[in-house]
Amino acid sequence: MIYSTYFGGTNDDHVNAIALDSQNNVYITGDTNSTDFPTVNAIQPAYNFSAGGQRCHTNAFVTKISAAGDAILYSTYLGGKGDGKNGDKANGIAVDNLGAAYVTGTTFSGDFPTANALQPTHAGNSFFKTADGGASWSTSSNLPKRSIITIAVDTKTPSTLYVSLADGGIWKSTDGGATWTESDNGIDTTGETSLIAVDSTNSAIVYSAGGNNAYTACAYAPGVHKSTDGAAHWIAMNNGLTNKSIRALAIDPKTPTTLYVGTNGHSYYNTDPSNSSALVFKSTDGGASWTPSESGLPPWFVQAIVIDPVNTSTLYAALGSCVYKSTDGAATWNRFWCDFDDYNVSGIAIDPVHPATVYIAAAGVTKIGGSGNNGLSDFNTDSLLIDPASPSTIYVATDSGIFKSTNGASSWNRITIPGTNLPIVRTLAINPVNSTLYAALPRQSDAFIAKIDPSGSVLDYSTFLGGIDGDEANGIAVDGSGAYLVGSTKSLNFPTQSAVRPTFGGGTCGTPTIYGEFGVTYARLVPCSDVFIAKINPSGAALAYSTYMGGTNDDYGRGIAVDNLGNAYVTGLTASLNFPLVNAFQSTLHSTFHDGYYVYSDQDAFVTKIDSTGSSLVYSTFLGGYSYDEGRAIAVEATGAATVVGQTYSLDFPTLHPLKCAEQEEDEYPPFGPPADAFITILAPAGNNVSYSTR
């Protein structure tokens, strides 16, 4: 052993890739959320805390260690403030012949450090609005690049909107969402606000609340806060509120000094020992004092509270898989509706003209007295609202987009936000006067690439690379003409240049999936992924080429190498029967089958060679058997022979001169199927045959 060392800080640290330079110095990269990660001669010497000052996301890091292992030559964080629990991760590293390091990976940070960037800003957006029922959409100009947790509309002055952002912060718009200013003085923004409500008779009065109801939070701004000057200043209003982990907030529209909040109550979500077990609290003095109002409620968390707009002493509360009703201003409650096959009632809406008509969003949408799921292909709902100007028009947010009904939930149609790809939509809000609809999407990741000069103290360039949906770079290679990246994307607008395949090829990869807090199975449509392959010019300021690569199912790029002529070699995995093939060694993706013991999936590794211009495929082939196979990394010889390594579950993975002489007997397999083996395969330069392959 030449050397061996621990490396990291007092929290989680992961090395994801390694490279050597001509002097055998070692370069490592990965991710960390240690605030004391060792740094030397750093571009970014300190961990970048979240916008709320929390430390629950990761930053990437890059470190150079001497060949002897006895010195750190440089070590730096590389990252931004993240987006809630999502941060930055480096997945690949390469070093050029001058000792410059090239790092690539994934980032959720809108403030990821950039320099001389071809794409200087994160491509993701969280706020969208439509003034024509979903026919066309626009977004905001100056909201921070973080996910939106909730949207509230001032019903008295509907051009005034409020949003709360991941990791804290409330922002206000007075022009219908075109521009925004931060408005959270007095709120502890180290915690996340998950609820906002505006007094329907006095626009100056605004309430906010925090608790365990946000999707991405590091921490929460607990309890209730109130502003009496249109969100310019806030004060805490928690007298008598012995449980400050708030999940629901409602204001009586006729008597707005009456408020209700729902909490985590008796459930395991109530992790604060100082909180009591009360489920619902009521205030009749504008939040100055609170009293419990939970008689008849079961010991569970409150997911939503809705007030009958006609008879405001009637309320509905969502608890777990049930809805409870009170007709005496929350003094007592009785069970109204239950679906014991579902544990996530996410929303309740009441028809403002016919308040006996109640809609419940859980596993789909239930209309009391009727059916609500015709045409609603995604049953995992997140938000539900009625257009007050047209009560037969209903919108529901799901994990694969927005659905709209114009006939009181008798049938539904999907609304498409241009540029998005079956997006998760968390929150909806509506202007009650002109029916403008607002939608909040969790912001997705972009890929990034950064070049660090040999001293480690300067970013020669650093850039985002991605579209509006999720993008991830996994592998990188470098030569004198630039840097080569491979990864995966779900973005319809991923940047392309001189592309072999200029448009996204993926389809819909949704199946019933295990989702939710209790393992309940929901139907969910999700977009497939495509591979992307990109080459960045030496300055980092332009794409030499960039292309999608894939078929109509899931495709993921994992590793990349480049030969001395500038041809790029890529590997990964594909489930696409129509993955692009040229001069293939294996021209068929094995179909799923059952051998009497196990069900085998149809995912194979692939190997693709793209020419130096990026404009044509030299060869492209499947590589695998009847089960799951994945290429993880690739290297290329001077002859053009490509060596691929990865993992396989296939008993019939193609082998030639294998090291492993005997297969494991079937009775040795665990009950869930054969274990994985590693594989090593060498493809001949033409790509149409194998010179060596072993499991």
N, C-alpha and C positions, 0 to 999 in steps of 0.2 A: 504494500500500500504506500503510495507516494504522499497523499494527505487525505484527511477526512475531517469535516468540520460541521458543526451546527451553524445555521445562519438565519437570523431573524430577530424579532422583538418579542414582547410579552403577550402578543395575541396571535392570531392565525396568519401564517405566511406560507405561500405555495410557490414553488419553482415549476414553471410550465414548459420552459424551453432553455436550451443551452447551445452555445457556439464557441469555437476557438478561432483565434487569429493566427497569423503566421509565426508568432513567437510563443504559441501555446498558452497565451493568456486566456482565461475562461470568462465568458460572458453569460450571465444568467438573467432571466426575466420571469415575471409572474405577477402575483398580486398579494397584497398585505393590508390588514387593518390594524397593524401595530403602529402606535404613535412613536415608538422608540426604535423603529427599524434602523439598522446602522446606515448612516449616510456619510459620504466622503466626497469633497469637491462636487457637490450636488447642484444640478440645475434647479431642482425643487427640494430643498433640504427638509421640509416639514410635510407631514400628512395633511391633506386638504380636508378639513372637517366639513360636514354637511352644512347646508345653508342655515340650519337651525343649531349648528354647533355640536352635532352628535357625531359619534364614531361607530357607525354600523354598516357602512359600505366599504368597499375595498378601493385602494389606489394601486395602479401598476407600479412596478419598480424595475430598474435596470442596474445591474452591478457588474463591474469588471474586477476580476481577481487575478493576481499574479500567477505565472506559470508554476511557481513553487508552492502556491497556496498560502503564503505567509503574509500577504498584504492585500488590502482592498485598495485598488487604484482609483476607482470612483464608484459611488453608489448613490442613486437618486430615486426619490419618489417620482411618479409621473401620473398625474391624475387630477380630477376636479372634485367638486362637492357632491357628485352623484345625484341620484334621484331616489330619495328614500333609502331603501335597503339595497338598491342597485347601484353599482359603481363602475370601476374600471378594472380590466384584466388584460394582461399581455399574454398572448398565446404562442408567439413565434419570435425568433431573433436570428439575424444573420450579420456577418461582419465582412466588410470589403477589404481589399488588399492594402488599404491605408490605415485600417484600424477603426474606421467609423462603424458604429453599430446601428442596425435598422431593426426596429421593434414594431410589431403589429398585434392587434387584438381587438377588444370591444370596449365601448364606453357608453355610459348613460349620462355623462356629465356635459351639460351645456357649456361649462367653463373649462373643459379639457384644454391643457396648454397647446396652443398652435403657434406656428411660425412659418412664414412664406408658404401659406397653405393654398392648395388648389380648391379646397372646400373649407372655408374658414369657420362655418357655423354648423352646429348639429342640425340635421335635416328633419328631425322629428317635431311634430306639433301636437299639442294637447287640447287646444280650444278650437272649436268649429261652430259656425252658425249658419242657418239657412232661413231666408225670409219667404221662401216659396214652397214650403212643405217638403223640402228635401230634394227639389229638382236641381238646385245649385247651392254651393257652399263657399264660405270664405273663412279666413282665420285671422288671428290677431297679430299686430305688428310688434308689440314690445313686452309681452309677458315673458318672465324668465323661463328658460328651457327646463321646466320641471313638470311633473305630472300634476294635473288638477284633481283635487279630492272632491270638492263640491262646488256647485254654482247656485247662486241665489239671485232672484230678480226682485227689485223693488216694485211691487204691484201698483203703488201709487204713482211712481215715476219710473215707468218700465225701461227707460233708456239707461237706468242705473243698475249695474250688475256688481256682484261680489263673487270672488273665487278664493278658495284656500288652496295652497300648494303643498306638495310633498315636502316634508322637513320644515314646515312652519311658514307663516306669512300669509296675510290676507291682502288681496289686491282689489282695487275698485276701478270701475269704468263708468263714466257718465255719458258715453256716446255709443251705447249698445255693443260694447266689446271691441271697438276699433282701437282704442288706446287705454292704458292702465297706469295707475299709480299705487304704490304700496301704502296700505292704510291699517297698520296693526300696532300703533303706539300704545303700550300698556299690556300687550299680550306677550307672554313668554314664548318667543319664537323658537326656543330650543325644543319645543313640543309642537305637535301638528294639530291644527284645527280641522275637525272633520265635518262640522255642521255650521251653517249660517242661516239666520231667518231675519226678515225685515218686518217691522210693524206696518200693517196694511193701512193704517190711518195717519202715521207720522213717519216720514222717510228718514228723519234724523235718528230714530231709535232702531238699533240693529243689535242682534244677539248672536253670539258665537259659542260653540261648545266643542269639547274634545273628549276623546275616549278611545276605546279599542275598536273603532269602527272603520278606521282608515285601512287602505290596502297596502301601503308601502312604508308606513311610518317607522322611524327609528324610536321616537318617543312622542308623547301626546301632550297637548296643552289642556290639562284636566279641568273639569268643571265648566261653569258658564261665565262668560264675559258679556258686558253690555256697553254699548256706545250710545250717547245721546247727541252726538254731533256728526252723524253720518260716517262713522268709522274713523274719524280723525283721532279719537282717544278712546281707550277702553278701560273698564274697571271690572274686577272680579265680583261676581254676585253669587256667593256660595253659602250664605247663612242658612243652616239647616240641611244643606245638601251633603249628607254624610257619605254618599257614594258619588264621587266625582268622575267616574269612568262612564262618560255619556255616549250613548249610541243613537239616540233619537231626540229631536227637538221640534216642538210645535207651538204656534201662537194662535190663540183664539181670534178669529178674524173679526168678530163683533165686539169682543171685550179684550183688546190686545194687552191689557195688564195681566191677563191670565195666560200662563205658560205651563207647558208640560215637558218633562224630560224623561227618557227611558235610559236605563243603565245596564251594566253587565250583571247586576243583581246577584243571584245565587249561583251562577254558572261558573265553570272553571276559568272563564275569561276574567273573572274578578280576581286579579293577582295581587291587588294592593290590600294588605292586611288592615289598613286604616279605613277601608271602605266598608260600610254596612251592607246588608243583603237586600236593601230596598230596591225594588224594580222600577217604580214610577214615582216621580215627585211632581208636585203641583205648586205653583206660585200664583197668588192673586194680587200681588203688589209689584208687578213688573220685575220680578226676580230678586226683590229685596230679601225675601224669606221663602223657604221651601218646606213642604210637609209631605211625608209618604202618602201615596194614594194607590194602593196595590191590592186591596182586598179581592180575593177570588182569582188572582193570577198565580200560575204555577211557578216553580223555582227555576226560571230560565232567563236568558238575556232578552232584552227588548230590541228588536231590529228596526221597528218603525212605529210612529204614532201619527195618526191622521184624524183631523177633526171634521165632522159633518159641517159643511158651509152654511146649511140652512138652520139646523138645530144644533148649536155648538155645545150643548151638554152631552151630545152623542160623540163618542170617540171609538176608534179602532186601534188596536195595538197588535203588532206582529211579534210573536214569541216562538222561536224555533219553527216547528212545522204547523203552527196554529195561529189563528187570528182571534183575539178576544175583543168583546164589545162592552162599552159602558154607556148607560143612558142617564147617568147622574153626575156628569162632570168628573169621572174617574174615581168616585167614591167606592164603587163596586164594579166588578167585571165578571162577565160570563163568556164561556166559549161560544164563538160564532161560526168558526169554520176550521177544519183540520184536514191535512193530508199527511198521514203518518208514514208515507213512503218518501217524504221529502223533509229536509231539515233546514231549509233556508228560505223562508218567506222574506223576500227582499223589498217588497213595496206594496202599498195599498193606494188605490185612487177611488174617489167618490164622484159620481156624476153630479155637477153643481146644479143641474135642473131637476133631475130625478134622483135624490140622494139615497133612495133605497137600492139603487144600482151601484154595486161595489165591485171593483176589479182587484184581483189579488195576483201578484207576481210571485211565483214560486217555481215549480217545475212547469214552465210555461205561464200562461195567463188564464186565470179562472174568472169568469163573470158569474156572479151569484145569480142563479136561475138559468144559466145557459153554459155553452161551451165556448172556449176562447182560444183554441190552438190551431185552427185550420190555417195552414200556410206558415205557421211559426215553426221553422225547422230547428231553431236553437232554443232549448228549454231552460238554459242556464241564464236566468234573468238577473239584472242588476238594478234597474231603475224603471219606474212606470209613471206616466203622467197623462192627464187629459187636457186637451186644448179647451180652455174655458170659453173661447169664442165659438167653438164648434164641438160640443161635448161627445158627439159620435166619433170624433177623431182622437185616437189614442196612440201613444208612442211607448215602445218598450225598448230599453237598452239591454243587450245581451253580450255574451262573450264572443259573438261573431257578427256584430253590427247592430244596426237599428232596424226595428220593424215598425210598420205603421198600419193602423186599421182606420178606415173611414166609415165603418158600419157597426160601431159598438162592439168590436172584437169578434164579429162573426167570421172575418177573414183578415189575413195579414199579408203585407208585401214588404220585401226588404228595401230599405233606402240605402243607396250607395253614396258614400263620401268619396268624391273623385281622388284617385291617387292612393287610397287606402286599400288594404287587402284583408277583408273579413276582420275588421279591427275589433278588439275588446272595447266596449263602451261602458264606462262606469256610471256616469251621471248625466241626467237630462234636466233642462229647465226651459220654461216657455214664457214669452211675453204675452200677458193676458189680453192685450189690446190688439196687437197686429199679428199674433201667432208666430213670431220669430222663435225658432227652436235653437237651443244651445246644447252642445254635446261636449263631454269631456272624455278624452281617451288617455290611458296611461302612455307616457312617452316611451318609445322603443329605443333600442340600441343602434349606434352607428359603429362601423369599423373605424379603426384609426391606423395610421402609419407614422412613425417618427424616426428621424435620422439624428443620431447624436455624434458630435465630432469626436475625434480620437482622445481628446483630453477629458471628455465626459462633462464638460462645463457649458456647452452651447448646444442648443437645438438648431441644427442646420435647416431642418424643416420639420413640421408636424402638422398633420391635416386630418380632419374627419373624412370619411368616405362612406356614403350611404344614402338611402332614401328615407321615406317616411315610416316604413315598417322596420322590422328587426333585421339588422345586418351584423355579421360577425366575421372577422378575419382570423384564420387559424394557422396559416403557414406563410413563410416568406423566404425568398431567395434573392440574391443580388449578383450583378455583374457590372462591368464598366458602363453599360448603357442604361442602368436603372435598377429598380427594385420590382420584384414580382410577388404578387399576393394571391392567395386562394382563401376562400371562405364560403359562407352561405348567406343568402338573402331571401327575405319575403317581400321586399319592396318592389312595387311595380315601376318605380321611377329611379331605380339604382342607376348611377351615372355610367353610361356606356360610351365607347369611342372605338371606331374601326372594328366593330364587333362581329364575331362569327355568328352569334345569336343575339340580336339587339333587343329582343323583347323577352319578358318573363315567361317561362314555359310552364310553371307549376300550376296545378289546379287546386282542388279542395281535398284535403287529407283528413277530413273529420270523421270520427267514429264515436260511438258512446264512450266517454272517458270518465275515469274516476276523478271527481272534482268535489271540492267543498270541504267543510270542516268535519264532516262525519263519514267521508268515503261514499257519499251518495253518487250513483251513476246518472250523469246527465248526457243528453245528446248535444254535441257541440261541433260545429263546423270550424275547422281551422285551415289556414292557408298552407299549402306545401312550400317547401324551400327549394330554391335553385342554387346550384354552385355559381360563384362568380370567380373569374380570373382577371386580374388587372396588372398592368405594368405602369409604373410611375417613372417619369423621366428623371435624370440625375439631379435636377434642381428641386424636384418635388412639386413644381408649379403646374404640371400638366400630366394628363394621362397619355401614354403612348398608345395603349389600347385598353379596353375594358369590355368584358362580355359576360352575358349569362351563359350557363352551360347546364342543361338538364332537360328532363321530360316533364310529364304531367303529374308525376308523383314526387315524393321527397327525394332531394339530392343534396348531399353535404360534401363540401371540399375540406380536406384535412391537411394534406401535405403538398409541397411544391419543390421542384428542383429545376435548375437551368443548366443546359450544356454549353460548350464553348462556342456554339454558333448562335446562342440566344434563343433556342427552342425551349419551351417550358413544358415540364412533365408534372402532371397533377394526379393525385389519388384521393379517394374518399369512399363514400357509399351512395348507392342509389336504389330506389324502389320503383324506378320508372321503366316500364317495358319499352318505351320509346326514347330512352336515353340515346343521344346522338352517337352513332358508331361509324367508324371508318377503319378498314383493314383490320378487323377485330380478330383477336385470338379466340374469344368467346362471344358469339353474337346473340345469345339468348339469356335473358334473365330467368332464372329458375322460378317456376310458379310455386305457390304454396301447396303443400300436400301433407297427407297424414299417413304415416307408415305403420299404423296400428298401435304405436306407442306415443308418438309426439307429433305436434303440428309444427311444420317448418315454414318460416316466413320467406318472403320473396325480396330480400335485400342483399345485393351483391356489392362487393368492392368494384371500383372502376379504375382504369388507368387511361389517361388522355395525354397525348402530345400535341401541343399547339405550336405552329411555326413562329419564327422570330418576329413577324409582322403582326401576329395575333389575328390574322385574317382567314386562316384555314387550319383544319385539323389534319395532322399527319397520320395519326391513328387514334382510335378510341375503342376501348373494349371493356366488357364485363369481366369480372374475375371472382368466381365463387361457386358454391354448391347450392344445395337445397335449403339451407338455413341462413342465418344472419352472418354476413361477411362484411368487414370494413377495412379499407386501407387507411393506415394512420400516418405513414411517412414514406418518403421516396427519395432515392439518390440515383444519380446517373453517372455512368462511366464515360471515359473519353471516347469509347466506341459507340456510345448512344444506347447501350443496354441499360435498362432501368430496373433497379432493385426496389421492390415494394415490401413493406412490412405492415402487419396489422393483426386482426383477430378474426377467428372463424369458429362458428358452431357447426359447420357442415362436415358430415362424415365423408362426403364425396368431394371435398375441395380438391381442385386439380393439383396433382403432385407429379413430380418428375425427379428421379434420383433422391427420394426423401431420406432425411435422417431418421425419421421415426419409422421403424420397421413393422410394428404390430399395432393394430388399432385396439382401443379399449373395448372390452367385452360389454355388450349392452346391459347385462345384469349388474355392472358396476356403476351405471349412471345414476345420479340422484333422481328422485321422483319427478323433478321438474324438467328433465331433459338432459342431453349431453352437455358437458362443460365446454368452455371456450378453450381453444388452442391459439397460440400465436402462429403466424405463417410468415414465410420468407419466399418471395417469388422473384425470379429474374426474367424479364421480358427481353427478347431479342430486339435489336435496333429497329426492325421493321414493325414490331408490335404485334405481329400476327402469329407468333409462336413463343413458347416458353423454353428457356434453356435450363432452368432449374426451379423447383418449387417443393417446399416441404412444410408440413405442419409441426 
